[in-house]
Amino acid sequence: MNDYETTIKTIAQNIKRIRQSKKLSVQEVAYRCDIERSNLSRLEAGKTNMTIKTICLICSALNVKLSDVIKDL
């Protein structure tokens, strides 16, 4: 796996972990971000590239700091 792929997977896992710890569904977070549920599912699976904007929207929807999502990089 390339470094960028590892980075994407780590961010995706952090997003999913935080969402689940807050007991929020993929649908709820996607709604808060105004993105499709399927897109968020792909993001959490690390199957698609994320923009900084999307990561920031997700952080806002989860009420966490960007540093919480990018930790362990």
N, CA, C and O atoms as CSV, one atom per row, in Angstrom:
chain,resi,resn,atom,element,x,y,z
A,1,MET,N,N,0.852,-1.176,0.000
A,1,MET,CA,C,0.000,0.000,0.000
A,1,MET,C,C,0.894,1.235,0.000
A,1,MET,O,O,1.890,1.286,0.722
A,2,ASN,N,N,0.540,2.226,-0.808
A,2,ASN,CA,C,1.286,3.478,-0.860
A,2,ASN,C,C,1.016,4.302,0.394
A,2,ASN,O,O,0.038,4.077,1.106
A,3,ASP,N,N,1.904,5.260,0.647
A,3,ASP,CA,C,1.723,6.120,1.816
A,3,ASP,C,C,0.382,6.843,1.797
A,3,ASP,O,O,-0.295,6.932,2.821
A,4,TYR,N,N,-0.003,7.364,0.624
A,4,TYR,CA,C,-1.279,8.095,0.573
A,4,TYR,C,C,-2.461,7.156,0.812
A,4,TYR,O,O,-3.464,7.565,1.396
A,5,GLU,N,N,-2.356,5.917,0.370
A,5,GLU,CA,C,-3.434,4.960,0.616
A,5,GLU,C,C,-3.551,4.641,2.096
A,5,GLU,O,O,-4.654,4.500,2.624
A,6,THR,N,N,-2.417,4.527,2.760
A,6,THR,CA,C,-2.410,4.296,4.206
A,6,THR,C,C,-3.018,5.487,4.930
A,6,THR,O,O,-3.779,5.312,5.882
A,7,THR,N,N,-2.692,6.685,4.490
A,7,THR,CA,C,-3.243,7.900,5.097
A,7,THR,C,C,-4.754,7.943,4.929
A,7,THR,O,O,-5.476,8.236,5.882
A,8,ILE,N,N,-5.235,7.656,3.733
A,8,ILE,CA,C,-6.684,7.654,3.478
A,8,ILE,C,C,-7.379,6.626,4.359
A,8,ILE,O,O,-8.419,6.917,4.949
A,9,LYS,N,N,-6.815,5.429,4.455
A,9,LYS,CA,C,-7.410,4.367,5.289
A,9,LYS,C,C,-7.466,4.787,6.760
A,9,LYS,O,O,-8.463,4.544,7.440
A,10,THR,N,N,-6.395,5.415,7.248
A,10,THR,CA,C,-6.354,5.837,8.648
A,10,THR,C,C,-7.416,6.892,8.931
A,10,THR,O,O,-8.133,6.801,9.927
A,11,ILE,N,N,-7.521,7.887,8.063
A,11,ILE,CA,C,-8.542,8.930,8.240
A,11,ILE,C,C,-9.934,8.306,8.183
A,11,ILE,O,O,-10.799,8.630,8.997
A,12,ALA,N,N,-10.144,7.416,7.227
A,12,ALA,CA,C,-11.447,6.755,7.088
A,12,ALA,C,C,-11.807,5.972,8.347
A,12,ALA,O,O,-12.939,6.042,8.824
A,13,GLN,N,N,-10.847,5.233,8.879
A,13,GLN,CA,C,-11.091,4.457,10.096
A,13,GLN,C,C,-11.389,5.373,11.277
A,13,GLN,O,O,-12.252,5.066,12.100
A,14,ASN,N,N,-10.682,6.494,11.364
A,14,ASN,CA,C,-10.931,7.445,12.457
A,14,ASN,C,C,-12.340,8.030,12.361
A,14,ASN,O,O,-13.038,8.155,13.367
A,15,ILE,N,N,-12.744,8.384,11.155
A,15,ILE,CA,C,-14.093,8.931,10.964
A,15,ILE,C,C,-15.142,7.905,11.394
A,15,ILE,O,O,-16.073,8.231,12.132
A,16,LYS,N,N,-14.988,6.694,10.939
A,16,LYS,CA,C,-15.958,5.649,11.280
A,16,LYS,C,C,-15.983,5.389,12.785
A,16,LYS,O,O,-17.055,5.262,13.377
A,17,ARG,N,N,-14.813,5.312,13.396
A,17,ARG,CA,C,-14.721,5.067,14.839
A,17,ARG,C,C,-15.421,6.182,15.617
A,17,ARG,O,O,-16.181,5.909,16.547
A,18,ILE,N,N,-15.169,7.423,15.242
A,18,ILE,CA,C,-15.780,8.560,15.941
A,18,ILE,C,C,-17.296,8.539,15.740
A,18,ILE,O,O,-18.053,8.734,16.691
A,19,ARG,N,N,-17.736,8.303,14.504
A,19,ARG,CA,C,-19.178,8.265,14.228
A,19,ARG,C,C,-19.856,7.195,15.068
A,19,ARG,O,O,-20.902,7.441,15.669
A,20,GLN,N,N,-19.265,6.015,15.110
A,20,GLN,CA,C,-19.853,4.925,15.874
A,20,GLN,C,C,-19.840,5.213,17.374
A,20,GLN,O,O,-20.781,4.857,18.085
A,21,SER,N,N,-18.779,5.854,17.854
A,21,SER,CA,C,-18.708,6.172,19.293
A,21,SER,C,C,-19.782,7.174,19.700
A,21,SER,O,O,-20.208,7.207,20.854
A,22,LYS,N,N,-20.212,7.989,18.741
A,22,LYS,CA,C,-21.278,8.961,19.007
A,22,LYS,C,C,-22.658,8.380,18.693
A,22,LYS,O,O,-23.676,9.063,18.799
A,23,LYS,N,N,-22.664,7.090,18.302
A,23,LYS,CA,C,-23.904,6.371,18.009
A,23,LYS,C,C,-24.732,7.058,16.915
A,23,LYS,O,O,-25.956,7.153,16.997
A,24,LEU,N,N,-24.017,7.532,15.893
A,24,LEU,CA,C,-24.666,8.163,14.754
A,24,LEU,C,C,-24.628,7.210,13.566
A,24,LEU,O,O,-23.642,6.504,13.354
A,25,SER,N,N,-25.697,7.196,12.807
A,25,SER,CA,C,-25.743,6.351,11.613
A,25,SER,C,C,-25.014,7.053,10.463
A,25,SER,O,O,-24.802,8.266,10.479
A,26,VAL,N,N,-24.644,6.257,9.480
A,26,VAL,CA,C,-24.046,6.826,8.272
A,26,VAL,C,C,-25.038,7.809,7.652
A,26,VAL,O,O,-24.652,8.887,7.199
A,27,GLN,N,N,-26.301,7.436,7.634
A,27,GLN,CA,C,-27.345,8.289,7.064
A,27,GLN,C,C,-27.410,9.641,7.771
A,27,GLN,O,O,-27.512,10.676,7.112
A,28,GLU,N,N,-27.352,9.644,9.091
A,28,GLU,CA,C,-27.442,10.898,9.852
A,28,GLU,C,C,-26.261,11.812,9.556
A,28,GLU,O,O,-26.443,13.009,9.331
A,29,VAL,N,N,-25.061,11.262,9.554
A,29,VAL,CA,C,-23.867,12.086,9.291
A,29,VAL,C,C,-23.886,12.578,7.844
A,29,VAL,O,O,-23.542,13.730,7.580
A,30,ALA,N,N,-24.279,11.727,6.920
A,30,ALA,CA,C,-24.366,12.137,5.518
A,30,ALA,C,C,-25.368,13.289,5.368
A,30,ALA,O,O,-25.104,14.253,4.649
A,31,TYR,N,N,-26.499,13.189,6.037
A,31,TYR,CA,C,-27.499,14.258,6.003
A,31,TYR,C,C,-26.915,15.566,6.535
A,31,TYR,O,O,-27.098,16.624,5.932
A,32,ARG,N,N,-26.218,15.488,7.656
A,32,ARG,CA,C,-25.608,16.684,8.246
A,32,ARG,C,C,-24.561,17.312,7.322
A,32,ARG,O,O,-24.348,18.524,7.347
A,33,CYS,N,N,-23.916,16.480,6.513
A,33,CYS,CA,C,-22.877,16.957,5.592
A,33,CYS,C,C,-23.431,17.330,4.218
A,33,CYS,O,O,-22.721,17.898,3.388
A,34,ASP,N,N,-24.693,17.009,3.987
A,34,ASP,CA,C,-25.335,17.220,2.695
A,34,ASP,C,C,-24.604,16.460,1.587
A,34,ASP,O,O,-24.342,16.988,0.506
A,35,ILE,N,N,-24.285,15.193,1.899
A,35,ILE,CA,C,-23.705,14.300,0.899
A,35,ILE,C,C,-24.523,13.004,0.880
A,35,ILE,O,O,-25.275,12.721,1.813
A,36,GLU,N,N,-24.371,12.240,-0.166
A,36,GLU,CA,C,-25.088,10.965,-0.280
A,36,GLU,C,C,-24.557,9.965,0.743
A,36,GLU,O,O,-23.363,9.937,1.039
A,37,ARG,N,N,-25.454,9.154,1.275
A,37,ARG,CA,C,-25.065,8.124,2.234
A,37,ARG,C,C,-24.042,7.176,1.629
A,37,ARG,O,O,-23.084,6.776,2.290
A,38,SER,N,N,-24.251,6.826,0.380
A,38,SER,CA,C,-23.320,5.908,-0.288
A,38,SER,C,C,-21.926,6.521,-0.409
A,38,SER,O,O,-20.927,5.809,-0.309
A,39,ASN,N,N,-21.853,7.820,-0.620
A,39,ASN,CA,C,-20.545,8.489,-0.681
A,39,ASN,C,C,-19.835,8.423,0.663
A,39,ASN,O,O,-18.633,8.164,0.719
A,40,LEU,N,N,-20.568,8.656,1.740
A,40,LEU,CA,C,-19.958,8.583,3.064
A,40,LEU,C,C,-19.523,7.151,3.375
A,40,LEU,O,O,-18.473,6.936,3.980
A,41,SER,N,N,-20.315,6.193,2.968
A,41,SER,CA,C,-19.934,4.787,3.174
A,41,SER,C,C,-18.622,4.475,2.458
A,41,SER,O,O,-17.749,3.816,3.023
A,42,ARG,N,N,-18.480,4.943,1.222
A,42,ARG,CA,C,-17.239,4.722,0.483
A,42,ARG,C,C,-16.072,5.439,1.146
A,42,ARG,O,O,-14.962,4.910,1.196
A,43,LEU,N,N,-16.321,6.645,1.657
A,43,LEU,CA,C,-15.262,7.378,2.362
A,43,LEU,C,C,-14.801,6.613,3.596
A,43,LEU,O,O,-13.601,6.466,3.831
A,44,GLU,N,N,-15.753,6.129,4.378
A,44,GLU,CA,C,-15.409,5.385,5.597
A,44,GLU,C,C,-14.693,4.076,5.292
A,44,GLU,O,O,-13.938,3.568,6.121
A,45,ALA,N,N,-14.926,3.537,4.116
A,45,ALA,CA,C,-14.266,2.288,3.714
A,45,ALA,C,C,-12.887,2.563,3.105
A,45,ALA,O,O,-12.130,1.636,2.815
A,46,GLY,N,N,-12.576,3.842,2.916
A,46,GLY,CA,C,-11.289,4.201,2.325
A,46,GLY,C,C,-11.220,3.906,0.843
A,46,GLY,O,O,-10.134,3.737,0.287
A,47,LYS,N,N,-12.374,3.844,0.201
A,47,LYS,CA,C,-12.422,3.478,-1.216
A,47,LYS,C,C,-12.462,4.672,-2.153
A,47,LYS,O,O,-12.509,4.502,-3.371
A,48,THR,N,N,-12.444,5.854,-1.609
A,48,THR,CA,C,-12.466,7.051,-2.442
A,48,THR,C,C,-11.621,8.133,-1.787
A,48,THR,O,O,-11.432,8.152,-0.571
A,49,ASN,N,N,-11.130,9.013,-2.605
A,49,ASN,CA,C,-10.314,10.109,-2.119
A,49,ASN,C,C,-11.194,11.164,-1.450
A,49,ASN,O,O,-12.296,11.443,-1.921
A,50,MET,N,N,-10.720,11.739,-0.374
A,50,MET,CA,C,-11.476,12.761,0.336
A,50,MET,C,C,-10.857,14.122,0.074
A,50,MET,O,O,-9.635,14.263,0.013
A,51,THR,N,N,-11.707,15.113,-0.078
A,51,THR,CA,C,-11.189,16.475,-0.157
A,51,THR,C,C,-11.101,17.035,1.261
A,51,THR,O,O,-11.747,16.539,2.183
A,52,ILE,N,N,-10.309,18.050,1.408
A,52,ILE,CA,C,-10.217,18.730,2.709
A,52,ILE,C,C,-11.595,19.268,3.096
A,52,ILE,O,O,-11.984,19.212,4.263
A,53,LYS,N,N,-12.322,19.783,2.121
A,53,LYS,CA,C,-13.668,20.311,2.390
A,53,LYS,C,C,-14.558,19.228,2.975
A,53,LYS,O,O,-15.253,19.460,3.964
A,54,THR,N,N,-14.541,18.043,2.367
A,54,THR,CA,C,-15.380,16.949,2.856
A,54,THR,C,C,-14.974,16.525,4.257
A,54,THR,O,O,-15.830,16.281,5.107
A,55,ILE,N,N,-13.679,16.436,4.499
A,55,ILE,CA,C,-13.211,16.074,5.843
A,55,ILE,C,C,-13.679,17.117,6.855
A,55,ILE,O,O,-14.110,16.768,7.955
A,56,CYS,N,N,-13.597,18.383,6.490
A,56,CYS,CA,C,-14.042,19.453,7.399
A,56,CYS,C,C,-15.550,19.386,7.640
A,56,CYS,O,O,-16.006,19.618,8.760
A,57,LEU,N,N,-16.326,19.073,6.607
A,57,LEU,CA,C,-17.774,18.917,6.774
A,57,LEU,C,C,-18.090,17.776,7.730
A,57,LEU,O,O,-18.962,17.892,8.591
A,58,ILE,N,N,-17.370,16.675,7.567
A,58,ILE,CA,C,-17.583,15.522,8.440
A,58,ILE,C,C,-17.201,15.864,9.873
A,58,ILE,O,O,-17.912,15.497,10.809
A,59,CYS,N,N,-16.095,16.558,10.051
A,59,CYS,CA,C,-15.685,16.977,11.404
A,59,CYS,C,C,-16.759,17.844,12.046
A,59,CYS,O,O,-17.082,17.677,13.223
A,60,SER,N,N,-17.301,18.753,11.281
A,60,SER,CA,C,-18.365,19.619,11.794
A,60,SER,C,C,-19.598,18.792,12.164
A,60,SER,O,O,-20.203,19.010,13.213
A,61,ALA,N,N,-19.963,17.852,11.307
A,61,ALA,CA,C,-21.135,17.005,11.574
A,61,ALA,C,C,-20.935,16.144,12.813
A,61,ALA,O,O,-21.886,15.854,13.539
A,62,LEU,N,N,-19.695,15.741,13.047
A,62,LEU,CA,C,-19.384,14.906,14.210
A,62,LEU,C,C,-19.038,15.735,15.445
A,62,LEU,O,O,-18.879,15.200,16.543
A,63,ASN,N,N,-18.925,17.050,15.249
A,63,ASN,CA,C,-18.569,17.972,16.329
A,63,ASN,C,C,-17.210,17.607,16.944
A,63,ASN,O,O,-17.061,17.511,18.163
A,64,VAL,N,N,-16.224,17.407,16.054
A,64,VAL,CA,C,-14.857,17.125,16.482
A,64,VAL,C,C,-13.900,18.024,15.721
A,64,VAL,O,O,-14.265,18.637,14.718
A,65,LYS,N,N,-12.680,18.095,16.209
A,65,LYS,CA,C,-11.643,18.882,15.546
A,65,LYS,C,C,-11.012,18.052,14.437
A,65,LYS,O,O,-11.024,16.822,14.479
A,66,LEU,N,N,-10.464,18.741,13.450
A,66,LEU,CA,C,-9.752,18.072,12.369
A,66,LEU,C,C,-8.637,17.199,12.924
A,66,LEU,O,O,-8.371,16.117,12.401
A,67,SER,N,N,-7.988,17.663,13.978
A,67,SER,CA,C,-6.883,16.903,14.573
A,67,SER,C,C,-7.368,15.558,15.124
A,67,SER,O,O,-6.589,14.608,15.192
A,68,ASP,N,N,-8.615,15.466,15.510
A,68,ASP,CA,C,-9.163,14.188,15.989
A,68,ASP,C,C,-9.257,13.166,14.862
A,68,ASP,O,O,-9.094,11.967,15.087
A,69,VAL,N,N,-9.516,13.640,13.669
A,69,VAL,CA,C,-9.708,12.768,12.518
A,69,VAL,C,C,-8.371,12.363,11.888
A,69,VAL,O,O,-8.241,11.263,11.350
A,70,ILE,N,N,-7.388,13.252,11.958
A,70,ILE,CA,C,-6.119,12.949,11.304
A,70,ILE,C,C,-5.058,12.428,12.260
A,70,ILE,O,O,-3.895,12.280,11.882
A,71,LYS,N,N,-5.451,12.152,13.482
A,71,LYS,CA,C,-4.464,11.617,14.428
A,71,LYS,C,C,-3.991,10.241,13.973
A,71,LYS,O,O,-4.667,9.574,13.190
A,72,ASP,N,N,-2.865,9.834,14.449
A,72,ASP,CA,C,-2.251,8.545,14.114
A,72,ASP,C,C,-1.690,8.507,12.695
A,72,ASP,O,O,-1.457,7.426,12.154
A,73,LEU,N,N,-1.470,9.675,12.086
A,73,LEU,CA,C,-0.889,9.666,10.740
A,73,LEU,C,C,0.608,9.635,10.802
A,73,LEU,O,O,1.268,9.623,9.763
